[in-house]
């Protein structure tokens, strides 16, 4: 389904819901309660489909993984090699908190972030624009360095700071992480969610960015976030993925 076809479907569903709501009122006023209940159930089914279509539209606008735009959730799950990543997308969509997906290339960290966004839009029943903003860590850091001195605040940084949910993909590839610390510090103070993927282990994150940065990365509003590590336990640099992955809260992330 193209974006235009999806938009037309959303409009058609909205009109169908409106018509059935009007019909429901007419039937109730006429005392035809049984018929009204049938129309109400039809309206509820259409509403669920309408919400799903809106969530898919927002997902397409947010997530750059175009190959997933017409994929079903089970199809996307099969592209993620670590079960703990899949489990986290379900858990954190319904109970939002900060998330860090860590692991070597190819395990499905970025795909899992995309699936989390999709499930979040559905679970939270939110279709407002810019609820979730997706950026690559290296691009966000570089945008500050490339922005003209004296031109005011970099627009990309402002959007990253203000988004209710920020997806920060590929953390660890940027040359200068100073701008990222500023963004995360403000998000931490404002209690806004941040979802991250990185090819670094927890010790490497702490060594590279410092303890304060790390805590702002995996904590929000005093609530410990979730770390899903796809590295084999006790492997130091962690070049090989663990077959299932494992989850820890902040206190267990050593």
Buried (B, 14 or more C-beta within 10 A) or exposed (E): EEEEEBEEBBEEBBEBBEEBBEBBEEBBEEEEEEBBEBBBEBBEEBBEBBBBBBBBBBBBEBBBBEEBBEBEBEEBBEBBBBEBBBBBBBBBBEEBBBBBBBBBEEBBBBBBBBBBBBBBBBBBEBBEEEBBBBBBBBBBBBBBEEBEEEEEEBEBBEBBBBBBBBBBBBBBBBEEBEBBBBBBBBBBEEEBBBBBBBBBBBEBBBEBBEEEBBBBBBBBEEEBBBBBBBBBEEEEEBEEBBEEBBBBBBEEBE
